[in-house]
């Protein structure tokens, strides 16, 4: 019937492919509809509730907004239609996308869901690129159900909060300055997180503040008002202006008095708002950051005009234009004592064509023609009622308007204020991409209906008579309704189905104009409109509370205290759990508040219950009768980024659940979260099939007497820093005398105390310090730390605190506080490996190491760790990354380590889990075209890094192809061994490599001079080997390898730039043999008969010389290729023996190729060693421990101690 239906997921796209156009053809005709700019935003159709329009049927919440690579995201997912069939969640998965590319996908099993809710740990790959990422919940049909933005990078949680005033009396003020500048004054309050909010506890005193002000054009001069009004010119694209001010400091009460002068304003016709960004620092680095936005009053009252003007079709023909005009002064009040000019212009487009480099290209030309100009006094017009003041209606801005596209401009008759908007009557002509259906206002008489209640929808059509067809939809269309339009209006009545309870729905109406017969008719044949409403059994689901036993009046928690609490559905008189809900569940998040403040994540928690029922991320796709997609677009933007210069070793973020609500109560136990001082944010969600509710609260973590020490990420040996120490007595009110501070530090670290002026405070005779800490009078001091030269590692710093001569001593839990100090060497540490065979005869470690240590190192600084294993692979797993010539590319290291681990690890073991994390990391380094990139970067990759280097010296398939083929080879083997590898990763990598190999295979036909460099390389033939094993090569393609033998060229694929760390070798028998062996491996895997021994005999007279002239790395590659040729096992055993008879460790990449050989031969693993197999001569000097991977390892032994043994 001339109609075709496509899956909705097609509009999302697949992998790196996006929908561009829909094409149709017959034997005699052809046409297409492009997919892209021809989208209609439902917010223009009077859709009241849809504040966020990603196409979803669910919502997800994460424990915080920023993560470091390798950390877990605790993801809570909640389906909107939780009363639906349990199979609705089948096949869903979580995806992490960076730069619109999937770097990790994790399936959600059916057992993970409880009444439509799920809590899942999702690991961020170690190799994830820092910056913005999207976490998506995707259905089995590849449709995005929900999406959340997260940031990835190093983080340091805030230690304080910055409170900006909300009271009008204390609000920030903006005053006009000279030229295009303003002055902003106001006061903010900084408070350490361990202080209870709303109190004077824990003022963040004497901290340096850096202040930046960003002034940006905004949509409205009054926050949350005038959503249907455009202020300024609609096409104003002004950029923000940024001003930085001098450094200032907080006072003793934590108050930050700001007087920000000469704040630049951008040149814009739109209203302006200033965002004040404050970052606080102490001597150890950033302490807190926050931002506050205020409106910037204009020099004159702002003007606005209807975002969607209302052209009304007149009986005499043509349209009458009615518009709303807003006039608001700098205080947000009505300012109607002004005259305005109203200009209506017809907008037309045409195209000029020009030939550029032989290609015809068009340039769009847009012109305007004046249609009408009039003047109006605003105070004489009818004022529109409502919460937003200063809005009037001009019923006749213009009359007799024809079909087309127009711009209406309203300007102050005597000033510079101006506003404009674009609107369409009927269908704009000019081009297909400008076609836009007319719209009308569809309204519902209520925002919320009870199940079974009558829903009444009002239609204000742009023509007098017609028929209306209404679709009620929530993701999919659930009901159709019809109505008649008479006199330009109509009413649609339907009953709210009880099955819609707890959901938000769209009503999407199309009004078809009645056939006018022989009378001339203006305007389009139909118009569309939309409205939004909810169906709910009540306006409020249930009230929650979080209750902690023994919380007390101050409601704080000590640092070493386990966190336990109950989540209660509040009953009468405050009872906990009075209501027993059927099949209700709860999840709880506990996160360091300093993490949430980094990205403004608290706002996400506030949105969960407020906007969950249909208001956020509810999607709908309906095609109108012009073949245009109606689509609501939008989405959250991430907040400010964390301070990436600093990182934290203690990230407090945990989640638990789902826990059944039994008797209206669920209990949670998070144990000791190891937060020294700060504030925990507790956020709980309770849901059932019909209801959802959430509750959040902050819990300070502190002692009675707080000791907050600013510790940097690490020290260097020899450092002598001053660390800020805050001492504050909040709850120990009975003691007025001195407090005794006794410090202990490991590793020879010395500690002293100094005042803010830097002068040392003298210790008492016992080495302790006496300090008074009156309640309400925080003491800010410096801890002077002296880190000795030669120190390295992690050391504990402890403070023993006691109240001198107190009648009631400090509680025992208050008396000791501990911090961890990380110390790195000031010089580069060296690490070397020395292998030796084990036998029944004793090995003198001191004598063995003497040649390595003496004359090269200071013997007193050398420590020794000995590892023992039954095979080389196990030792390799325990001693990775030690060779100095290992390249530093992240991808290479992970691939080589992966090959080694794959031989030693079992999928369910700890080593197997580490290997799976490695696999996830490799997949995270794959980009959109299927290529694997060598390392993370914030910028773009140069061509050679992804395999597109087209210089004559390297050819278009060099560098990147070896890396990509290795990655694919490893991932295929890992998947075969039972590890989780994405099908898309394999498919996209195969496509990339096939394209690169195809370029090389046809090189002899087109560029014979460089054909050998393209085809006869290790990279190309190794890639062909991987493709052959996957059935992706034809006989003709394999036959083309004969070209390499005909040219007689040496192996071109192992150049120094390709294999870092190797020197350039002269052409040798081994290199020629290696080249032949790679070709034989490809042909053998394809099924052709080959004889590798004949090839080796052609280059060597004696079998004992086989491959002896190759270095270890090339020899390992050759052995790996031989395993594909069916060569005799005794020949392989002879070749492999040389790798075991050595005094230096094999580097990681050599081990990787040997591990690949072992995998090809499927050699069974040897029995693992135990401590009983090894006998140390001095058990006190050498302690042995068996590791889970079958390696026996000694503790650290001082080399000097070995010499005396």
N, C-alpha and C positions, 0 to 999 in steps of 0.2 A: 504493500500500500504506500510505497514511497517513503517509508520510515525505517531507520536502522537504529538499533540499541547497542550501546557499548557499556562495558563494566565501569562503574564509578571510579574504580581505582586507576583507570587509564588517565584521568586528569591529574593524578599525583605524579605519574611517571614511574619508571623502573630503573634502579641502579643509577647510572649517570645520565640516563635518557629522560627527556621531558617531552610532553605533548606539545607539538608545534602547530599542526593543522590537521583538519579532517577533510579528506578528499573523496569525491564521488565521481564515477564515470559510467557512461553507457557506450554503446558502439559508436554513437555519433556525437556525444557531448561530454564535457568535463567541467567540473567546478570544485572549489574548495572553500572552506571556512577556517580562517586562521584563529588560533587559540592564544590569547594573551591579553592585549589591552581592552578587548571588548567584554569587560566584566562590569557588572552593576552592583554597587555596594548597597546592601539592604538597609543601611543606616539612612540612606536618602529616601527610603520608603516608609518613614515614620515607625521603624521598628524600635520600640521603647527600651526593651531590656537587654538587647544583645550588645554588651560592652566589649566582648572579646570574641572574635569570630573564627578561630581556627576550626576546621571541620572535624568535630569530635563528638563522641558519645560518652566521654569519661573525663576525669580530672586526675592529675598526678601531683603529688606534693613530695618534695625532697627535704632531707633533714637540714640542709643549709644551701647557700647559693654558690659556694666556691670550694674547690677540691684540689688537692695536689695529685699529680699522676701516681697511680698505684693505690689510692684510697678507694674506699667503698662509698657509694651513694645509697642511702637507705630510701627506697622509693615506695611511697604509698599510692596505690592506684585504686580508684573508686569509680565503678560504672554508674552511669546515670539511671539506666533502667535496670535496677538490681532485682526487680521482681520477675524479670524475663527468665527464659529457659537457661539452665545452668550451662548449656553448651555455648552460650553467647561468648564466653571467655576462652573457648577452645582455640588453640593456634595463635594466641597473642604472643608478642615478644616486645622486649624493651630494646631500643636502638640508641646508640650514641652517635650523633652526627656532628662532624666538624667540617666547616666550609662546604656544607651540603653533601657530604659524603659519609657513608656509614663506616665507622671505624670499629664498631663492635655491636653484635646482636646477641641477645640472651633470651631464650624461650621462657615463657611463663607456663608452668604445668597446671593442669586442672586442680591438682591438690593444693596449689598455692592460693586459691580463691576461697573466700568465706563470705557468703551473701553479697557477692559482687565487689568485695574488697580484698586487697592483697598487699602484703609488705614484703619487699624483695631487696636483697643486697646486690648491687650492681657495681662491679669493679671497674674503675677507670684504668685503662691500659697504661703501663709505665711510659710508653712512648707517645702518649696523647699530646698533641700540639697545644701549647699554652694559648689561652684566649677564650673566646666565647664558644660554647658548644650547646647543642640541643639534645635533650633527652626525650625520646618519643615512645609512646605506647602505640603499637601498630597491630591492627587486626590481621586475621588469617587472610583476608582479602587485600592486604597491603594498604589499608586505609589508616591514616593517622587518627587515632582516637583521642589523644591528648599529648600535650607538649609542654616542657618546662625548659627554661634557659638556665644554664649553669656556667660558671667561670672555672677555668683550669689554670693552675699556676701555683707558685710558691706562696704561702700565706703565713701571716703572723696575726693571731686573733687580737682584737682590740682589748685593752685592759681598762678602759674607761668609756663612759658614755658622754655625749654632748647633748644637752637639753636646750632647745631653742624655745623662746617664750611663745605660748599660745594665747595668753591673756592680752586683750587689746591694749590694756594699760601699759604693758611692758613690751609691746610689739616693736619690731624694727621699723624705723622711719626712713623715708626716702625724700630728700630735698634736692631741688634743682641746683646745679652748679654752673660753672662757666662753660659756655659753648655746649657741645653735645656730651656733657658729663652730669653726673648726679653725685650726691653724698649720701651714704647709708650709715646710720647709727643704730646701735642696739647692744644688748648684752646677752651672752650665752652663759650657761653654767656647765662646768665640767665636773664629773663625779666618777671616782673609781667604781668599778662594777661591783665590788664587794659591799658597797653601801646600799642600803635599801632605797628604792626610788621614792622621790617625794620627800626625802628627809635631808638634813644637813650633814649626814654621815659622809665620810670619805671624800672631802673636796679634793679635786685634782689641782693642787696649788703649784704655782711657780713653774708651769710648763710652757715651753715655747710653742707658739701657734703660728702656722703659716696659713694665710687666708687668700683664697682666689674667688673672684666674683665673675660669674658668667651671666651676661644679660642676653636673653633670647626672645625672639618674637613668639607670642603665644596666641591661642585661638580666641581667648576671651579676657576682658579686663577684670572680671570677677570670677574667682575660682568656682567651678561647679555650677555655672549659670550660663544662659544664652547658648545652649547646645545647638539650637537651630538658627543661629545668627552668625554671619560672617563679618568680622571687623577688619578693616583695611582692605586692600586690593586682594582679590582671590588668587592672583598669580604672583603675589609678593613672595620671593624666595630668599629673603635676607638671611645672612649668616649671623650667628651669635658674636658678641664682642666679649673678650676675656681681659680682665684687669687683675694684676697681682699687687698686693700691698705689703708694706713693711712688716717685719716680724714683730709680734707683740707677745705678751706673757699673761698667763692667768694670775689672779691675785691670791692672797692667802685663803680665800673662801672658794676658790675655784671659778670665780667669775671672770669672764673674758669680755672686756668692754671694747667694742668695735666702733671706730670712727673711720669709715672707708671713704676717702675723698677721691675725686677725679676718676670715678667709675665710668668708663666709656659706654655710650649707648650706640647700638647699631642703627644705621639709617634704614628705617622700616615704616610702612604705613600701618602696621599691625600693632596691637597692644604688646607691651614688654613686661617681662618678669625677670627678676634677678635671683640667681641661685648662689648662695654664699656657702662655699666649701671650706671647712676648717679641718686642719690636721694638727694634732698635738704631738709633741716630741719631748722625751726626757733624754738623759745622757745615753741610754741604751738603745734609742731608736724610736719609732712611732709608737704612740700610746693609744690614740683614738682618732677617728675621723668622722665627720658628720656634715650634713648639708641642710640648708633651709631655703625655701623659695618664697619670695614676696613679690607682689605686684609693683611695678614701677608706674606711678601716675604720669599720664601724658601732660604736655604743656597746655593742652586744651582737651575738652571733653571728647571721648571716643565716639565714633559713628559705626553703626553696624546695619546690615541689610539682610533680609531673609536668605538663608542658605539655599532654600528651595522655594523660589517665588511661585505664586499660584495663578497661572494663566487660566482664565475662565472663557469658554467658548460662548460667544454671543449669538442670539438667534439671527441677527442681521449679517452674520459672517464675521470672521476674524476673532481675535482674542482680546479680552480686557485683562490687563496685568494688575494684580494686587500684591503689595509687598508690605512686610513689617520693617520698621526702622527703629533701631535702638540708639539712644543717646545717653551716655553715662559719664559722669565726672570722675575726677581722680580719686574720690572717696567711695566710688561704687554706687553713687546715688543718681537719681533721675536728673537729667539736664536737658529739659525740653524747650527752654527759652532760646531757640535758635531757628533760623531759616535754612533750608537745604535746597540744593538743586538736584533734580533727578534726570539723568540722561539714559536713554535707552538706545542701544546701537545694535544693528544687525551684523552678525559675524559670518564672514564667508571665507572659504579656502579655495585656493587654486594651486596648480603645480607647475613649476618650471623644470624642464629637462635639459641636462647637459651631458656631454660625452666626456668621461674621465678615464683615460688610459684604455680606451676602446670599450668601456662599459657605460651604458646609459643609466644615469642616476637622477633622482628627482629631488627637488627642494620644495618644501611646503611654504606657501605664502599665505599669510592670514591678514585680512583687511576688515575694517569696520565701517559701517555706514550709519549715520545718525538717523534714527527713526522718530524720536520725540525728545523734547527738552521741556521741563516744567519746574516750578518752584513751589515749595510748601512750607508753612509754618507749623512746626511740630506741636506747639502747645494748642493748636486748633484741631488736632486730629484725635481720634478716639484712642484712649490708652488701653492696652491689652492687660488684663489682670494676670496675676501669678506672682511667684516669689521673686522674680527678677524685675527690678524697676526700670522705668524709662523706655518702654517698648510701645510704639503706636502703630496703627495700621493706616496705610495710604491705599484706599480702595481702587483708585484709578491712576496708577503711575503712567499708563499708556493704554490706548485703545486701538482697535482695528489692526492688530498685529497678525501677520500671515504665519504660516508654518515656517519653522527654521530655528536657528540657534542665535541667541541674543546675549548681550551683556548689559546689565543695569548697574549704573554708578550713582551713588548718593554722596554729595560733597557739601561741606559747610559753605554757605553763601559768602561768608566773610573770613573764614579761617582756612586751615590746611587739612583738617580731618576729612577722611574719605573712606568709602567702602564700596566694594563691587562684587558681583557674582555673575556666574554664567548660567543660563537656563535654556531649555528647549521647549518649543511648542511643536507638537506633532513629531515628525521625523525629519531630522536634519538631512539635507541633500549632500552634495559634493562627493562623498566617498563612502564605501561600504563600512569602513572602520569608524565613521562618525555616526552611523545609524544608531539611534537610541530611542526606545519606546517611551511613550509618554507615561507619566506616573500620576497617581491620585492618592488621596489620604484615606487609609483604611484604619479605623479605630476600634478598640474594644471598650465596652462600657466599664470594665473593671480590670485591674491588673492581675487579680487572683480569683479563681473560682473553686468552689468546693465540688467534689465528685457528685455528678448528677445534676448540678446547677446548670441553668440555661446560659450559654455564652452568646452575647449579642455583639455583632460586628457592624459598624456603620460605614457606609460607602459614600464618598463625595466624589462622584465621577465628573470628568471634564466634558461630558455631553449628556443630553437630557434623558435619552431612553436607551435601553440595552439590556443584555443578559450578563449576569456575573457568575463565574465559576470559581469556587474557593477550595483550595487544598489546605488541609490541616496536617502539619508535618512536624516530626521530631527526629531528624536524621533521615527517616523515610516517611512517605505520605501515609497517614493513618486513617484519613476520612476525607470525602469530597462533599461539598454542599453547593447548592445553586440558589440564586435570588434574582429578582427583577429590579432594574433601575428605572425609576420614574421621576421626572423633574430634577434629574441630576443627582438624586440620592437613592439609597437602598439600604436594606437591613438584612443581614444573614443571621439566622438563629439556629443553634444546634445545642445538643446536650453534652456536657463534659463527661466523657466516658470514665468510669472509675478506674479503668486500666491506665489512664493518663496520670493518676495521682503521683505526686512527687516529681513531675516533669515540667519543663518549659516547652512551649510549642509555638510555632510560627503559623500564622494564617496568611497564605499567599493568594491574592485574588486577581483574576483577569476579568475585566469588563469588556464585552464585545458590543460594539456600537450597532444599534438597530439599522436595518437596511433603509436608507433614506428614499428609496424609489427614484423618481425622476428629479428630485430636488438636489441642487448642488450641495455637496457636503465638504466641510473643511475638517482638517485634522486627521489623525490616524484612525484605523478601524478598531483599535482596541487600546486599553491602558491597563497598567498593573499597579498594585499596591500591596503593602504587607503590614502586619501587626504582630505583636508578641504578647502572649499571656501565659499564666501558670495555672496548674491544677494541683491543689494541695488540700489535705484533710484538715489542716489548721494552719494558723499563721506562725505557730511556734512548735517545734518538735518536742524537745525536752531540755531541761536545764542541767548542766553538769557542774561538778566541783571536783577539785583535786585536794585530797586530804592526806596529811602526813602525820603519823603518830608522834606526839611529843614535840610538835612544831613550836609551841610557845607563842608568846605575844609578838616577839621580834621576828619569828619565822625565818631563821637562817640555819645553815648547816655547816658543821666543822669540816675541814679539808679531808680528814681520814674517816669520816662518817659514811656508812653505806646509805645510798638513796633508795628508800622504799616509800611507796605511796599507793593510795587507793583512788580509783576514778569512780565517782558515784553519780547516779541519776538522782537528783535531789527530790526528796519527797516532802510531805507536809512537815512543817516546823523544823525544816533543815535536816530531816532524817536522811541517812545515806542508804540508797538502794531500796527505797520504798516501792518503786515500780519494778516489776520483773518483766522485761521485754523479751519476747520470743525471738530467738536467733539474732541477738544483737552482739556485736563484737567491738573491741577497742584496740587501738594502737597508740603507743606513746613515744614521743621523741624527747630526748634530753640533750641539749646542745649548749656549748659555751656561748653566752650572749655576745661575746666579742667576735665570734664567727658570723653570727647573723647580721651584725651591724655593718660588716664589710660590704655587703651587697644589698642592704635594705630588705633582707629576707623576711623580716617580721611582717611586712605588708602581705606576703604570700599567705601566711597563716591566717591573717585577718580576712582574706578573700575567700577562704575555703568554704565556710558555712554561708557567708553572706551572699556569695554569687554562685554557689554550687548548683542549685536547682534551676538549671536551664539558662542562667544568665551569662555564664562564661563558657566559651569554647563549645558552643552548640552549632552544628553545621547543617546545611541544607543545600542540595543541588536540584534545581528545577529549570528545565529549558522553556523559554517563552516561545510564542508562536512566530517569532522572527528568527528562531534558531540561535538565540543568544543565551549564554550561560548566566544565570543569576547566582551570584556568589558573594558571601560575606567574608571579608578578609580582615586580618589584624593579628595581634599577638603581643605578648609581653616583650618589653625591651629590658635587658639587664641593667641593673643599677651600676653604681660606680665600682671600679675594680679595686681589688685589694692592693696593698703596698707590696709589690713583688720583690723589693730588695731584701726583704727579711722573711724568715721562715720560722716555724715553730716545731719543736720536737715532741710536743704534747698537744695533740688535737683531741678535744673532748666533744664527741658527737656519737650518740647511740640511739638505737630504736628497738622496740620490742612489740611483739604482737603477731597476728591478731590474738587477743585473749577474750574468751567468751564472757559476756556480762551475766553473771549468775546472781540472782537476787538483786539485780540493778547495780552490781558492783564488780569491778575488775581490779586485781592487785598486780603491781609491778615492782620488781626488785632489780635495780641497776648496779648494785654493789658499790664499791669505792671507785669513783670516776677520776681520782687523782688530779683534781683541780685544786691548786694551792690557795689562791684567792681569786675572786671574780664573781660571776653570776651565771647560774644555770637557767636556761629558758626551757620550761616544760610545756609541751604542746600535745594535747590528746585529741583524738577523733573517735567518736562512737557512732556506729551506723547499724541500721537494719535494712530490710528490703524497702521500707517505707520512709525512714527518717534518717537524718544525719545531723550531728551536732559536734561542736568542737569547743575546747577550752584551753586557754594559755595563761601561764603565770611565770613570774621570775622568782628565783630562789637564790639569795645571796649566799656565797660560800666564803666563810671567814672564821677567824678566831675571835675571842673576846677582845684580845689585843692583836691588831693586824700588823703583820710585817710583810710588806710587798717589795720585792727586789726586782729591779729591771735587769734581766740577764740576756746578753746578746746570743746569737746562734752559736758562736764559738769564739775562743781566744786563740791567739798564736803564742807559742812558747816564747817567754821573755816579755809578754805584755804586762803593763802596770796600769790597768784602767781604774776609773772611778765609777762605781755603779750606784744609781739612785736607790736609796732605801727609804721607804715610807713606813713609819711606825704610827699607829693610830689606836687609841683606846676608845672602843665603842661601848663595851658592855661590862668591863671590870671596874665598876664605879666606886668601890669601897677603898681602894688603895690610892693614897695621895703622894707616896714617897717615890724612891728611885726604883728603877727596874735594872736588873743585871743581865747584860748581854754577853754571852760567852760563845765565841765562834770556833768551829772545828773545820778543818779543810784537809782533804787527802792530797797525796801527790806532792807534798812539800810546798803547797800553795800557802802564802802568808796573807793574813787579812788584818786590816786596820780600819779605824772609823774616823771620819772627818766631817766637819760642818759644811754648810752650803758655801761658805767662803773659801773652802779648800784647806783650812787649817786642821791639823790632826787633833783628835781628842785623845788625851792621855789615858791609857788603861790603868786599872788598879793593879795592885801588887800581884794578884793572881792571873793577870792578863785579861780579865774581863773588863767591860765598859759599863759605867753607871749613867743611866739616862732617865730623866723624868718624862713621863708620857701622860699628862693630865687628860682626863676625859674631855672630848670636844676640841682638843688642841693638837692636831697632828704634828709630828716631828719629821721633817724632811732632812735626811743626812746622806752622806756618801760612804759607800763601802770601798775602801782602798784595797785592791787585790794585786798581789805580786805573784805572777806565774813564772816559775824558774825556767831557765833555758834547758832544753832537752826533754821537757815534759810533753807527753802525748797520751791521749785517751780521754776517758770520762771519769770525773772525780766528783765526790760528794762534798757539798758545803753545807754545814749545819749550824743553826743558831739555837742555843739553849737559853731560854728566857725565864726569868723568875722575878717575882715581886719581893724586893728587899724588906724584911721585917714586917711583912703583911700579916694581919691577924688571920685572914683566910688566904691560903696560898692559891696561886693559879692552878686550875685543874691539871691533872697529869697530861691530858691530851693537848693542853695548850703550851706545854713547856719546850717542845722541840719542833723546829721547822727545818726542812731540808730542800736543797736545790741541787741540780745536776749541772756541772760545768763541763763543757766540751773543749778540749785543748788540741790544737793541731800543731805539727812541727813547723818551725819557722823556715826550715830548709826542706828540700824535696827528699822524701824517704825512698830508699832503694829496696827492691825486693828481687831476690834471685832464687832459682830452683836448681837442685842438684839431685839427679836420680841415681840410685844404686840398687843392684840386685840383692835379694835376700837369700840366705843359705843357712846351713847348719853351723857354719863357722861365724863367730861374732864379728861385727863391723864396728870399728872405732869411729864414732861420729866426729870426734875432735880431729883426728888425723884426716878423715875424709874432707872436712871443711877447711882445713888449714890453707890449702892452696887457693881457695876462693876468698878467704877473709884477709889473710896476712898481706900487708903491703897495700891493701885497697880500702880497708875500713878500720875505724877505731874499734878494736876488739871489745872494749867496754860498752859499746853502743849496739852490739849485734845480739839479736835474740834468734832462737832457732825453734821451729816447729817441725816435727817429723810425722809423716803420714805413711801408712803401710796398706797395701791392697793386694788382692790375688791377681789383678790384671791391670793393664795400662789404662783401659777405659775408666775404671773406677777411680784411679788416681787422677785422671784428667778431670773428672767431675769435681774432685776435691781441690784442684789447683788451677782454676781457670784464670785466664787473663794476666798471667805473669810475664809473658814474653815481651820484651821491649819493642819488638818489630810488629806487634799486632796493630793493625789499623784501628782507628778510633770510631769509625762509623757505627752507629748504634745498630743498624740493621745487620751488618756483617757479624758483629759480635753475637747477636741473638741467634742468627742462623747457625753459626758454628757451634755455639753452646748448645743449641737445640739438637743438632745431629749427635753430639756427644751424650747429652742427657737422654735422648731417645733410646740409646742402647743400655742405659743403666737404670732408668726409672720405670716404675709401674704406674698406670694411670690413676690408681686410687691412693698412692702413697704421697708423703710430703714432697718428695722429689717430683712426682707426677703433677702435683698441684703447681709447683714452681714452673714446670715445663709448660703447663697450660697457660700460666700467666705470660710466659715468654711467647707463646703462640698468639695470645691476644695482642701482645705488644707488636709483633710482626704485622698482624692484620691492620693494626692502627696506623701503620706507615704506608698503607696502600692508598693511592690517590685516585681521582675520578676515572682516569683512563685505564686503570688496571695496573699501572706501574707501582713498584715499591721504591720509596725514596730512602736515602741512606740514614737520615737523622731528622730530628724535629727542627723546625725553623719557623719563625714568625713571618718570614718573607717568602718570595717566590724562589723556586729552584732553578739553577742554571741548567741549560739543556743536557749537559753531560751527566747530570745527577739523575735524570730520569730516562736516559737512553736515547736522547735526540741530538747528540752531538754530530753535526753534519760537516765538520771540517775535513779537508782532504786527508789530513794526517791520521785521522781516527776513524772516519767512516760513520754512517748513520746508525750503526747497531752496536757500537763499542761501549765500554764502560758499564752502562746500566744493564745490559743484557745478561752478563754473568751473574750479577747480583740478583736480578729478577728470576732467572732460571733456578738459582740456588734456593731462593725463597719458595718458589713453587714446588720444587723437588722435595724440600723439607716438609712443607705443609701437607702435600699429598701423602707422604709417609706417616706424618703425625695423625692424619685423619684415619688412615688404615689401621693405626695402632690403637684407635679408640678415643682419641682426643677430639675436642670440639673445634671444628674449622668451618667457617661459613662457606656455603656453596657459591655465593656470589663472589667471594674472594678468589676461589679457584677458577670460576668461569671468567671473571674479568682479567685475571692474570694470564690465563690461556689465550684470551683474545689479544692481549697486548703482545705476548711473546710470538704468537703466530704471525702477527703483522710485521714485527721486526725480522723474523726469520724469512718471511716471504720477500721482504725487500732484499735480503742477502742472496736468496736463491736465484733471483732474476738478475743479479748484478753481472754475471758473466755475459749476458746477452746485450747489456747496454753500456757497461763501463768496465771493459776487460782489464784496464790498467789497475784498477783498485779492487777487482773481484776477489783476489786472494785475501786482501785485507778485510773484506766483508764476509765472505763465505768460509774461508779456511782459518777460522779463529776458534780458539777454545770456547769463547762465549757462544758463537753460533752453533757449533756442533754439540756442545753440552745442552743448549736449549733444544736442539733437534732430538737429542737423546730423551729428554723429558717429554717432548711432544710425542715421540714414537711410543713411549710407554703408555701414553694416554690415548693411543689410536688416532692421533691428529696429523699423521704424515702419510703421504701417498708414495707409491713405488717410484714415480717420476721424480719426486722431490728427494728421496733418498739417493737415487741414482746420480743426482747432480753433485754429490760428494766426490765422485770420480774426478771432477775438475781439479780438486786439491792435489790428487796424486799426479795428474798430468802436468801441473805447473812446476812440480819439484821444489816448491817453496818450503822454507822452514816454517815451523809453527809460529803464527803471527799473533796468537791470542794471549801470550803470556809476557806482556811488556811490564816494565817497572811501574808505569803509572796505573796499570790495572791490578797489579798484585803488590801493594805497598810493602816495603821492607826487603824486597829482593833486588840484588844487583843484576845488571844486564849480563847475560852469559853469551859466550861465543856459541855459534851453531855447533852442535855436537850430535853424536849418534843417539844419545838419549832424547834430545829434543825432537829429532826426526822420528824416532820410535814412538814417542808420546803422541805426536801428531797423527801417526798411523793408527795407534791404539784407540784414539777418540773416534775416528771414522769406523773402525771395526766394531766398537761398542754400539754405535747407532745401527749399523747394518745387522749385527747379531740380534738386537732387540726387535728389529723389523722382521726377522726370521730368515735372513740370508745366512748361509754357512760361511764361517770365517775360521782362520787358524792363526791365533795370536802367537803361538810358539814359532811358527815359520817367520812371522814378521820380526820377532825379537832376534832370531838366529841370523836374519839378514843384516843386522846391525852389530852383532857381537859374536866373536869367535867362541867364547867360553860362556856357558850358562851362568857361571859364578859372577860374570861381569854384567849381567842383565841390569840395566837402569842404574848402574853404579856411578855413572858420571852425572846424574841428576842430583840437585839438592833435595832435601827432605820433602819440601812442599810439593815440587813437581813429581817426585817419586810417589808420594801419597796419592796424587791425582792419577798417575799411571796405574797404580795398583787398583784403585777404585774402578778405572775403566776396564782393567783385565777381568774383574769379577763379572762383567757383563758378557764376556766372550766364551765362557765355558772352558777356560784353561785348567790344566790339571792342578789339583790341590797342593801337591808337593812343590810345584813351581811357585805358587803363591806363598807357601809357608817359608820357602827360602828367601823370597823377596821381603816378606814382612819381618823376618828375623832381624834385619839390620836396624829396625826401629826400636828394638828392645835392647840392643847392645850400644849404650850411649851414656855420656856423662852430663849432658845438658837436657833440660826438659824440652819436649816438643811444644811448639807454639800451638795456639788454639785452633787455627785454621787447618794445620796439618792433622791434628787430632780429629777434626771434623771429617776430613776426607777418609781417614782410616776407619772412623766409626761408620761411615757410609759403606765402606767395604765390608765391615763385619755384618752390617744389616743385610747386604746383598747375599752374603754367604749363609746367613741364618745360623751363626755359630752359637751353640748353647752357652749360657753364662757359667763361669766357674763358681765353685763354692766360695763363700765370703769368709774373710778372716775374722777372728775374734781376738780379744785380749790374751786368751790362753795360748794363742799361736806364737806370741812374741814374748821374749824374756829380756827385760832391761837389767843391766848389771847393778844399777842403783835405783831402787823403786822410789826412794825419796827425791831423787833428782829428776827422774823421768816418770811422769804419771801418764797412763794410757787410758783412752776412752774409745769405745766402739760407737761409731756414728751410724745413723739409720741407713746410709747408703752403702754399707759394707766396707767402709774405710776405718781403720784404727788410727787415732790421732793422739799425739802427745800434747801436753800443755806447753806453754812457752818456757824455753830453757835459755838461760843466759849463756852465751858462748864462753865467757870467762869461767863459768862454773864447770863447763864441759872439760876445759883444759886442766882443771884441777882434779877431775874425777879419776 
